[in-house]
């Protein structure tokens, strides 16, 4: 595996936009269908907070396959959301999801060591996420600790789902390969992350705030940011696909979706 140049991080974002432009309505419908499904899953008693996280690897295959479909000129439909559940690797994908929940929970729990449990309480829905809570606690330090501890887990899971589903790897092997693949492409991922902060957060906030000042209505900020954030989130999902193809190629991607 060759080292990935730093500038490739920006190329991944450009390719994500290019994929989205080819089927914007279809990719947006797929994403909104996924969000609606997650809202329904979230109301399941007891498991509502865990299931959406546990199912991330299963649904990530749907978005990866959707991008492969776009690239090859095949139409994307919400039926693709079922592809992970029909995969022979479903059990391993669920195990991957369970491991993800455990490690993410441990990272958040560790934040209690510096903020007295404020961030953990907020994530559990016991503490409101308002300005007063943030100002009167050391929650920012807790979030920083959780973020630093979560980073290695994010590296280990970035490619794990397609490695399990498309390369037929076991969970441990997929997590291992994913971590070191991301580490090897570290400079590109740093550019990728910084560019998304700029494109997905800073520029939309500046644009909507400027528009609100010109029009004189603060509500414009919400009106502009909401659809823009949804659109950019879909593009970000599209950009996950080139991060995979630039590292592992296209040889293992199924020619036709199993859910077709």
Backbone bond lengths (Angstrom), bond angles and torsions (degrees), N, CA, C in turn:
res aa  C-N    CA-C-N  psi(-1)  N-CA   C-N-CA  omega(-1)  CA-C   N-CA-C  phi
1 X - - - 1.465 - - 1.530 109.53 -
2 X 1.318 117.35 119.78 1.459 121.53 -179.12 1.516 110.39 -76.01
3 X 1.347 114.22 153.01 1.450 118.86 176.55 1.521 109.92 -67.92
4 X 1.328 115.65 142.51 1.455 121.61 -178.65 1.531 109.02 -94.41
5 X 1.346 119.13 123.75 1.468 121.03 179.75 1.531 111.45 -62.43
6 X 1.310 117.30 153.06 1.470 122.25 -177.78 1.523 111.63 -59.43
7 X 1.330 117.09 -38.32 1.471 120.85 -177.29 1.525 112.41 -63.77
8 X 1.335 117.56 -17.25 1.464 120.77 179.40 1.522 111.04 -63.75
9 X 1.348 117.33 -26.85 1.464 120.30 178.21 1.516 112.07 -58.31
10 X 1.332 116.93 -39.65 1.469 120.87 177.27 1.524 110.31 -73.02
11 X 1.328 116.71 -35.00 1.464 120.69 178.56 1.523 110.84 -62.51
12 X 1.343 117.23 -37.23 1.471 120.28 177.34 1.523 110.91 -58.57
13 X 1.317 116.84 -41.57 1.468 120.49 179.78 1.515 110.32 -67.54
14 X 1.316 117.32 -43.10 1.470 120.73 178.34 1.522 110.91 -60.61
15 X 1.331 116.72 -40.84 1.464 119.82 179.23 1.526 110.98 -69.90
16 X 1.335 116.62 -31.43 1.465 119.73 174.99 1.517 111.23 -63.21
17 X 1.332 117.35 -44.31 1.466 121.22 176.11 1.528 110.75 -62.71
18 X 1.335 117.25 -39.95 1.463 120.91 -179.15 1.529 111.02 -64.35
19 X 1.325 117.01 -41.61 1.466 120.38 177.23 1.520 110.90 -63.82
20 X 1.319 116.76 -42.84 1.462 120.77 -179.57 1.531 111.31 -62.92
21 X 1.324 117.16 -41.40 1.468 120.90 -177.87 1.524 112.23 -63.43
22 X 1.316 117.92 -24.76 1.465 120.34 -178.00 1.529 112.09 -75.62
23 X 1.338 117.72 -31.65 1.465 120.92 176.49 1.536 108.97 -144.83
24 X 1.331 117.96 66.54 1.472 120.45 -175.36 1.520 113.66 -64.30
25 X 1.329 117.04 -43.31 1.463 120.16 -178.77 1.527 110.87 -67.16
26 X 1.324 115.94 -41.94 1.463 120.23 -177.29 1.532 111.66 -67.37
27 X 1.328 116.43 -43.46 1.466 119.74 179.60 1.524 110.77 -68.37
28 X 1.313 117.53 -36.93 1.466 120.67 177.72 1.525 110.70 -66.64
29 X 1.326 116.50 -40.16 1.466 120.49 178.23 1.524 110.67 -64.33
30 X 1.324 116.41 -40.53 1.468 120.39 177.97 1.526 110.09 -61.24
31 X 1.324 116.68 -45.14 1.465 120.91 -179.18 1.523 111.62 -65.39
32 X 1.332 117.46 -45.77 1.464 120.67 -179.58 1.527 111.02 -65.53
33 X 1.322 117.05 -35.19 1.466 120.62 176.04 1.520 110.20 -63.97
34 X 1.318 115.29 -40.71 1.473 120.44 177.46 1.525 110.92 -63.10
35 X 1.339 117.04 -43.82 1.460 120.77 179.85 1.524 111.55 -63.30
36 X 1.328 116.54 -42.14 1.462 120.42 178.17 1.529 110.55 -62.99
37 X 1.321 116.26 -40.46 1.456 120.88 178.86 1.526 110.99 -64.19
38 X 1.338 116.02 -39.97 1.463 119.99 178.67 1.532 111.83 -67.12
39 X 1.330 116.79 -33.91 1.464 120.12 176.04 1.526 110.54 -64.47
40 X 1.326 115.84 -40.11 1.471 120.05 178.09 1.529 111.15 -67.43
41 X 1.326 115.86 -41.68 1.466 120.01 178.53 1.528 110.27 -64.63
42 X 1.331 115.97 -33.60 1.458 120.98 -177.47 1.515 114.63 -65.65
43 X 1.330 117.90 -18.65 1.465 119.97 -179.23 1.529 112.07 -91.06
44 X 1.339 117.02 -0.44 1.466 119.77 177.79 1.527 108.84 -65.65
45 X 1.325 117.83 125.30 1.470 120.39 -178.44 1.529 112.38 -55.25
46 X 1.307 115.49 138.96 1.464 124.99 176.75 1.529 113.64 69.13
47 X 1.323 117.37 -48.05 1.464 120.80 -175.76 1.526 113.29 -91.97
48 X 1.320 117.07 -1.98 1.464 121.41 -174.41 1.508 114.88 -58.73
49 X 1.341 117.63 -31.64 1.458 120.39 -179.81 1.522 112.23 -85.78
50 X 1.315 116.59 -23.38 1.458 120.53 -175.83 1.529 112.47 -92.13
51 X 1.329 117.30 -41.94 1.462 121.20 -174.10 1.531 114.54 -57.01
52 X 1.351 120.11 -45.20 1.473 118.71 179.47 1.522 113.00 -57.44
53 X 1.334 117.19 -37.47 1.465 120.63 178.19 1.529 111.04 -73.07
54 X 1.309 115.88 -41.37 1.459 120.38 -178.12 1.535 111.68 -65.13
55 X 1.330 116.55 -29.32 1.464 120.61 -177.16 1.534 113.28 -88.59
56 X 1.328 117.75 -0.66 1.471 120.51 -179.26 1.528 111.94 -55.77
57 X 1.343 120.61 -47.76 1.472 118.84 178.76 1.522 113.46 -61.33
58 X 1.321 116.81 -35.80 1.469 120.33 -180.00 1.529 110.67 -64.59
59 X 1.326 116.24 -46.51 1.464 119.64 -178.01 1.530 112.61 -77.62
60 X 1.329 117.19 -22.80 1.465 118.57 178.50 1.525 110.84 -63.21
61 X 1.336 116.76 -31.57 1.458 120.43 177.33 1.529 110.64 -64.73
62 X 1.334 115.99 -35.27 1.468 119.88 178.29 1.523 111.06 -62.16
63 X 1.322 117.32 -43.87 1.464 120.59 -179.04 1.529 111.44 -71.30
64 X 1.324 116.81 -36.11 1.464 119.55 176.91 1.532 110.48 -65.20
65 X 1.336 116.67 -42.96 1.454 120.21 178.61 1.524 110.87 -66.86
66 X 1.336 116.54 -36.40 1.462 120.45 177.73 1.521 110.41 -60.22
67 X 1.329 116.60 -43.45 1.470 119.80 178.79 1.523 110.89 -65.75
68 X 1.340 117.05 -37.58 1.463 120.72 176.69 1.530 109.88 -63.39
69 X 1.334 116.47 -38.80 1.464 120.76 177.16 1.527 111.26 -63.26
70 X 1.322 115.88 -44.95 1.470 120.37 178.72 1.517 109.85 -59.65
71 X 1.310 116.06 -45.43 1.463 121.34 -177.88 1.520 111.98 -61.03
72 X 1.338 116.50 -36.67 1.468 120.41 -177.96 1.525 112.84 -94.94
73 X 1.340 117.44 5.94 1.456 120.69 175.44 1.512 115.48 85.21
74 X 1.339 117.62 11.98 1.463 120.40 178.18 1.523 109.40 -92.91
75 X 1.327 115.73 148.55 1.463 121.24 -174.74 1.529 110.91 -76.64
76 X 1.320 114.78 141.05 1.460 121.86 177.64 1.523 109.56 -96.03
77 X 1.325 117.35 132.11 1.464 122.05 176.73 1.528 108.94 -133.03
78 X 1.332 117.79 161.01 1.470 120.50 178.17 1.529 113.47 -60.65
79 X 1.339 117.85 -16.88 1.467 120.10 178.04 1.532 111.88 -59.69
80 X 1.323 115.92 -22.56 1.460 119.97 -179.79 1.526 112.11 -63.37
81 X 1.324 117.26 -20.62 1.462 120.07 179.31 1.526 111.83 -61.44
82 X 1.322 116.40 -19.60 1.473 120.27 -178.96 1.523 113.04 -88.33
83 X 1.323 117.58 -6.77 1.469 119.71 -170.83 1.525 112.36 -62.91
84 X 1.326 116.86 -37.91 1.461 119.95 179.83 1.518 111.91 -65.53
85 X 1.339 116.67 -34.82 1.460 120.84 -178.92 1.526 111.48 -73.37
86 X 1.335 116.59 -20.89 1.461 120.36 178.77 1.528 111.99 -95.69
87 X 1.307 116.20 -1.41 1.461 120.45 -178.14 1.537 110.91 -73.29
88 X 1.328 117.49 142.48 1.473 120.34 173.49 1.532 111.93 -61.76
89 X 1.343 115.87 -17.87 1.466 120.67 -178.63 1.530 112.33 -93.65
90 X 1.335 117.96 13.74 1.465 120.69 -175.36 1.531 112.05 -55.14
91 X 1.305 117.56 -45.38 1.470 120.31 -178.14 1.530 110.71 -59.62
92 X 1.329 116.41 -43.55 1.462 120.00 179.47 1.529 111.48 -68.66
93 X 1.322 117.09 -35.01 1.467 120.39 176.74 1.525 110.64 -64.53
94 X 1.318 116.94 -39.65 1.462 120.51 177.45 1.527 111.34 -68.16
95 X 1.322 116.60 -38.45 1.462 119.79 175.43 1.524 110.35 -63.25
96 X 1.317 115.82 -38.61 1.464 121.07 176.52 1.526 110.08 -62.24
97 X 1.340 115.92 -42.32 1.455 120.55 178.19 1.513 112.61 -63.85
98 X 1.327 116.27 -39.71 1.464 120.60 178.86 1.530 110.28 -65.15
99 X 1.324 116.27 -42.25 1.465 120.39 177.63 1.522 110.72 -62.72
100 X 1.321 115.94 -38.53 1.463 121.02 177.74 1.526 110.81 -61.48
101 X 1.323 116.77 -44.66 1.467 121.41 178.96 1.524 110.86 -60.34
102 X 1.331 116.07 -43.49 1.470 120.65 -178.62 1.526 110.98 -63.39
103 X 1.323 117.30 -48.17 1.462 120.60 -176.84 1.527 111.71 -69.24
104 X 1.338 117.31 -39.75 1.463 120.46 178.06 1.531 110.06 -64.94
105 X 1.323 116.65 -40.01 1.465 120.94 178.41 1.524 111.33 -64.19
106 X 1.331 116.61 -40.12 1.456 120.82 178.57 1.529 111.24 -64.07
107 X 1.341 116.48 -39.01 1.467 120.52 179.36 1.524 110.53 -65.06
108 X 1.333 116.27 -43.49 1.465 120.19 179.46 1.528 110.31 -67.66
109 X 1.327 116.62 -41.10 1.467 120.62 -179.72 1.525 111.25 -62.66
110 X 1.329 116.33 -35.01 1.465 120.59 -179.24 1.524 111.95 -64.88
111 X 1.340 117.17 -23.00 1.463 120.52 179.39 1.528 111.46 -63.46
112 X 1.336 116.53 -21.50 1.470 120.78 179.89 1.525 112.05 -63.13
113 X 1.310 116.64 -21.56 1.457 120.69 -179.45 1.521 112.61 -67.27
114 X 1.351 115.89 -22.54 1.470 118.76 -177.66 1.532 113.81 -116.64
115 X 1.331 117.80 -21.07 1.474 118.38 -177.80 1.520 113.64 -119.65
116 X 1.336 117.07 10.42 1.455 120.42 177.29 1.509 114.84 71.75
117 X 1.324 117.59 14.84 1.463 121.36 176.81 1.514 114.86 95.06
118 X 1.348 118.09 8.03 1.465 120.60 -177.66 1.525 112.28 -64.30
119 X 1.337 116.75 -48.77 1.469 120.48 -178.85 1.522 110.74 -64.41
120 X 1.324 116.65 -41.44 1.471 120.94 177.91 1.515 110.64 -61.45
121 X 1.330 116.97 -42.72 1.460 121.52 179.50 1.522 111.31 -65.06
122 X 1.341 115.98 -38.04 1.461 119.51 178.76 1.523 111.06 -67.04
123 X 1.336 117.19 -42.74 1.460 121.16 179.63 1.522 111.26 -64.97
124 X 1.338 116.92 -29.30 1.466 121.40 178.67 1.520 112.15 -83.55
125 X 1.343 116.72 -4.13 1.466 121.01 178.32 1.506 114.48 82.89
126 X 1.339 117.17 11.95 1.462 120.32 -179.35 1.528 112.96 -90.74
127 X 1.333 116.61 -18.05 1.461 122.04 -179.27 1.523 109.05 -124.92
128 X 1.337 118.88 132.68 1.465 120.42 -179.96 1.528 111.93 -67.10
129 X 1.322 115.95 142.01 1.467 120.95 179.28 1.525 109.56 -90.54
130 X 1.343 116.30 67.60 1.456 120.56 -179.23 1.522 110.50 -113.70
131 X 1.341 115.02 171.19 1.464 121.07 -177.04 1.522 111.61 -62.06
132 X 1.328 117.58 -36.57 1.462 121.32 -178.44 1.527 110.93 -62.97
133 X 1.334 115.92 -43.35 1.463 120.14 179.56 1.525 110.74 -61.56
134 X 1.324 115.82 -42.32 1.459 120.49 -178.68 1.526 110.99 -66.31
135 X 1.337 116.57 -42.91 1.456 121.34 -177.30 1.525 112.56 -69.44
136 X 1.324 117.37 -34.74 1.466 120.88 -174.69 1.537 113.41 -92.98
137 X 1.311 117.29 9.38 1.455 120.54 -179.79 1.526 109.80 -137.00
138 X 1.305 114.91 176.86 1.464 121.08 176.87 1.532 109.40 -102.57
139 X 1.343 114.88 36.82 1.457 119.91 -173.71 1.527 112.73 -63.66
140 X 1.327 117.63 -33.50 1.460 119.68 -179.71 1.529 110.87 -61.60
141 X 1.326 116.38 -38.77 1.465 119.98 176.58 1.524 110.40 -65.81
142 X 1.338 115.66 -39.08 1.454 120.14 177.04 1.521 112.10 -62.70
143 X 1.322 116.59 -41.38 1.460 121.20 177.94 1.524 110.82 -64.55
144 X 1.332 116.47 -37.95 1.465 120.72 179.24 1.522 110.44 -64.46
145 X 1.328 116.63 -44.50 1.467 120.93 178.63 1.527 110.30 -62.35
146 X 1.333 116.51 -46.51 1.462 120.58 179.08 1.526 111.07 -60.32
147 X 1.341 115.84 -41.75 1.461 120.24 179.78 1.520 112.84 -64.07
148 X 1.322 116.40 -42.52 1.466 120.68 179.59 1.528 111.20 -65.09
149 X 1.330 116.24 -40.70 1.462 120.08 179.54 1.527 111.78 -72.59
150 X 1.332 116.58 -29.93 1.462 121.03 -178.07 1.533 111.88 -77.10
151 X 1.341 117.34 -25.12 1.465 120.96 -175.63 1.528 113.65 -55.01
152 X 1.346 119.79 -48.59 1.474 118.18 177.50 1.531 112.79 -60.64
153 X 1.344 116.46 -35.55 1.468 119.51 177.80 1.524 110.52 -65.86
154 X 1.344 116.59 -40.97 1.467 120.35 178.43 1.523 110.40 -61.57
155 X 1.322 117.22 -39.56 1.465 121.20 177.38 1.530 110.69 -63.66
156 X 1.313 115.89 -40.79 1.464 120.55 -178.09 1.524 112.96 -69.50
157 X 1.325 116.85 -26.74 1.470 120.75 -176.96 1.526 113.43 -100.12
158 X 1.330 118.33 -9.15 1.466 120.70 -172.79 1.530 111.79 -56.95
159 X 1.303 117.16 -48.50 1.466 121.53 -179.04 1.527 112.65 -104.21
160 X 1.311 117.14 -1.43 1.464 119.94 -169.89 1.529 113.33 -59.33
161 X 1.330 117.90 -43.05 1.471 120.06 -176.86 1.525 112.43 -61.80
162 X 1.347 120.32 -52.46 1.467 118.32 177.70 1.525 113.16 -65.49
163 X 1.325 118.12 -28.96 1.461 119.55 177.09 1.526 110.62 -67.50
164 X 1.326 116.79 -35.79 1.463 121.42 176.21 1.526 110.92 -71.23
165 X 1.338 116.39 -48.16 1.470 120.48 -173.23 1.529 113.16 -79.47
166 X 1.333 117.74 -38.51 1.464 121.17 -174.09 1.523 113.90 -100.18
167 X 1.332 117.16 -26.39 1.462 120.55 -179.48 1.529 111.71 -105.66
168 X 1.329 116.24 0.03 1.466 122.52 177.60 1.532 112.36 57.39
169 X 1.326 116.39 37.71 1.463 120.60 178.11 1.521 110.34 -86.59
170 X 1.311 115.32 156.40 1.445 120.49 170.16 1.516 109.68 -75.11
171 X 1.324 116.55 167.74 1.464 120.68 -176.46 1.527 111.53 -61.17
172 X 1.315 117.37 -49.35 1.473 121.10 -177.22 1.527 111.12 -61.85
173 X 1.315 116.91 -43.76 1.464 120.99 -178.96 1.531 110.71 -66.37
174 X 1.338 117.34 -40.89 1.462 121.49 -179.83 1.528 111.14 -64.25
175 X 1.317 116.43 -43.02 1.460 121.31 178.69 1.529 110.46 -63.55
176 X 1.332 115.85 -41.76 1.467 121.20 178.84 1.526 110.86 -62.48
177 X 1.326 117.14 -50.86 1.460 121.54 -178.42 1.529 110.81 -63.65
178 X 1.316 117.22 -39.90 1.457 120.94 -179.66 1.528 110.97 -62.12
179 X 1.321 116.17 -46.65 1.471 120.15 -178.11 1.522 110.82 -57.89
180 X 1.309 117.02 -48.49 1.460 119.50 -175.66 1.528 112.37 -76.90
181 X 1.324 117.90 -24.97 1.467 120.06 173.52 1.526 110.59 -67.09
182 X 1.322 116.24 -43.22 1.468 120.15 177.43 1.526 110.38 -67.16
183 X 1.323 116.47 -40.84 1.468 120.42 178.55 1.525 110.59 -60.53
184 X 1.312 116.94 -42.04 1.464 121.50 -179.33 1.524 111.27 -66.50
185 X 1.336 116.39 -32.90 1.470 121.21 178.76 1.532 110.64 -99.22
186 X 1.328 116.42 27.11 1.465 121.76 -172.59 1.508 115.03 -55.23
187 X 1.339 117.88 -42.24 1.468 120.44 -178.79 1.526 110.94 -65.42
188 X 1.329 116.47 -39.19 1.467 119.79 178.27 1.521 110.59 -66.45
189 X 1.327 117.17 -40.00 1.459 120.07 178.97 1.524 111.92 -68.38
190 X 1.329 117.42 -32.36 1.460 120.15 176.22 1.527 110.28 -64.89
191 X 1.331 116.62 -45.02 1.467 120.86 176.58 1.518 110.14 -62.40
192 X 1.316 116.12 -42.68 1.471 122.76 179.71 1.530 110.75 -58.60
193 X 1.333 116.83 -47.16 1.464 121.30 -178.69 1.534 111.24 -66.64
194 X 1.329 116.68 -46.12 1.470 120.35 -179.45 1.528 111.05 -64.69
195 X 1.326 116.16 -38.73 1.471 119.74 179.34 1.525 111.18 -65.89
196 X 1.339 117.24 -38.02 1.460 119.85 178.68 1.529 111.76 -69.02
197 X 1.329 116.54 -33.97 1.467 119.56 174.99 1.524 109.68 -61.95
198 X 1.326 115.74 -41.75 1.466 120.41 179.54 1.524 111.44 -69.27
199 X 1.336 116.37 -50.92 1.470 121.36 -175.13 1.526 111.81 -74.65
200 X 1.322 116.85 -38.03 1.460 119.80 -172.98 1.508 115.77 -94.05
201 X 1.339 117.65 -15.89 1.468 119.85 -177.18 1.522 112.20 -124.39
202 X 1.323 116.04 -60.05 1.466 120.28 -172.42 1.529 112.39 -64.26
203 X 1.327 117.10 -54.03 1.465 120.06 -176.49 1.537 112.78 -63.79
204 X 1.338 120.63 -43.88 1.470 119.33 177.39 1.527 113.22 -61.07
205 X 1.343 117.26 -40.40 1.463 120.31 179.15 1.526 110.83 -65.37
206 X 1.330 117.01 -43.75 1.467 120.71 179.04 1.525 110.77 -63.36
207 X 1.336 116.48 -43.43 1.466 120.66 -178.45 1.524 111.62 -64.43
208 X 1.338 116.83 -47.29 1.466 120.12 -178.13 1.525 111.34 -68.36
209 X 1.331 117.47 -36.02 1.469 120.56 178.27 1.523 111.05 -67.16
210 X 1.327 116.20 -41.72 1.470 120.50 178.01 1.518 110.63 -64.08
211 X 1.331 116.55 -41.35 1.464 121.28 178.74 1.524 110.69 -63.84
212 X 1.334 117.09 -38.76 1.462 121.24 178.80 1.522 111.12 -65.70
213 X 1.339 117.44 -37.47 1.469 121.37 177.85 1.519 111.43 -66.60
214 X 1.333 115.43 -40.26 1.465 119.94 -179.17 1.523 110.95 -67.28
215 X 1.338 115.84 -45.11 1.466 120.23 -177.67 1.518 111.52 -79.69
216 X 1.331 115.75 -28.67 1.469 119.39 179.01 1.505 113.94 86.72
217 X 1.334 117.57 16.30 1.466 121.95 179.36 1.524 109.72 -127.00
218 X 1.339 118.21 108.46 1.470 120.93 -179.32 1.530 113.83 -58.34
219 X 1.339 116.60 -26.43 1.460 120.32 -179.23 1.526 111.23 -62.10
220 X 1.339 116.27 -21.60 1.465 120.97 178.90 1.524 110.86 -59.25
221 X 1.340 115.99 -34.07 1.458 120.17 179.41 1.524 111.19 -57.77
222 X 1.331 116.57 -45.73 1.467 120.98 179.70 1.524 110.55 -68.50
223 X 1.341 115.93 -42.99 1.464 121.11 -177.72 1.525 111.40 -61.27
224 X 1.337 116.16 -37.22 1.462 120.52 -179.18 1.524 111.24 -81.62
225 X 1.335 116.74 -43.23 1.460 120.72 -173.98 1.523 113.82 -67.20
226 X 1.333 117.25 -36.62 1.459 119.67 -175.70 1.529 112.69 -61.33
227 X 1.355 118.47 -57.99 1.479 117.40 179.16 1.526 112.95 -65.98
228 X 1.348 116.13 -33.08 1.459 119.33 -179.78 1.521 110.95 -66.72
229 X 1.338 116.34 -39.36 1.464 119.93 179.34 1.531 110.92 -66.71
230 X 1.333 116.69 -36.99 1.473 120.25 177.54 1.521 109.96 -64.50
231 X 1.335 115.83 -46.64 1.468 120.67 -179.66 1.529 111.09 -60.01
232 X 1.338 116.77 -46.02 1.459 120.48 -178.32 1.526 111.73 -68.37
233 X 1.334 116.51 -31.10 1.461 119.23 176.50 1.523 110.85 -66.19
234 X 1.334 116.59 -40.37 1.469 120.37 177.25 1.528 109.86 -62.98
235 X 1.334 116.37 -43.53 1.466 120.49 178.26 1.532 110.33 -61.58
236 X 1.328 116.22 -40.30 1.458 119.85 178.63 1.529 110.64 -61.52
237 X 1.339 116.95 -41.62 1.465 120.25 176.17 1.533 110.17 -61.00
238 X 1.335 116.33 -38.44 1.467 120.40 178.22 1.527 110.93 -65.38
239 X 1.324 116.70 -32.68 1.468 119.93 -177.59 1.517 112.65 -74.66
240 X 1.338 118.13 -15.05 1.465 120.11 176.49 1.531 110.55 -63.58
241 X 1.328 115.71 -34.51 1.470 120.64 -176.37 1.532 112.08 -62.37
242 X 1.338 119.77 -50.34 1.469 118.02 178.48 1.528 114.07 -64.71
243 X 1.337 118.31 -25.32 1.460 117.96 175.36 1.534 110.12 -63.69
244 X 1.332 115.72 -29.50 1.467 120.41 177.39 1.535 110.98 -79.05
245 X 1.330 117.34 -49.46 1.467 120.15 -173.82 1.521 112.27 -65.95
246 X 1.325 118.24 -32.32 1.463 120.72 179.46 1.525 111.70 -70.33
247 X 1.320 116.79 -22.79 1.465 120.83 -178.25 1.529 111.49 -99.41
248 X 1.325 117.66 -44.47 1.468 121.36 -173.30 1.524 113.79 -110.64
249 X 1.332 118.35 -5.31 1.452 120.66 -179.90 1.522 112.61 78.54
250 X 1.330 115.61 -168.29 1.470 121.42 -175.70 1.527 112.88 -116.41
251 X 1.323 116.74 2.37 1.469 119.92 -172.17 1.527 113.31 -62.08
252 X 1.333 117.40 -34.24 1.476 120.46 -175.19 1.534 113.58 -92.49
253 X 1.331 117.49 -3.11 1.462 119.73 -178.79 1.534 109.00 -72.69
254 X 1.338 119.37 127.76 1.468 121.39 -179.32 1.530 111.48 -57.11
255 X 1.330 115.61 137.97 1.460 119.77 -179.60 1.506 111.85 -67.14
256 X 1.318 117.37 -34.56 1.457 122.41 178.43 1.514 108.57 -133.28
257 X 1.352 118.20 140.35 1.460 120.37 179.70 1.514 111.42 -66.50
258 X 1.327 115.69 140.60 1.464 120.60 -179.81 1.505 112.72 -65.73
259 X 1.371 117.47 -21.43 1.452 121.13 -177.67 1.510 112.87 -87.95
260 X 1.335 117.29 1.00 1.466 119.77 -175.62 1.523 110.36 -71.94
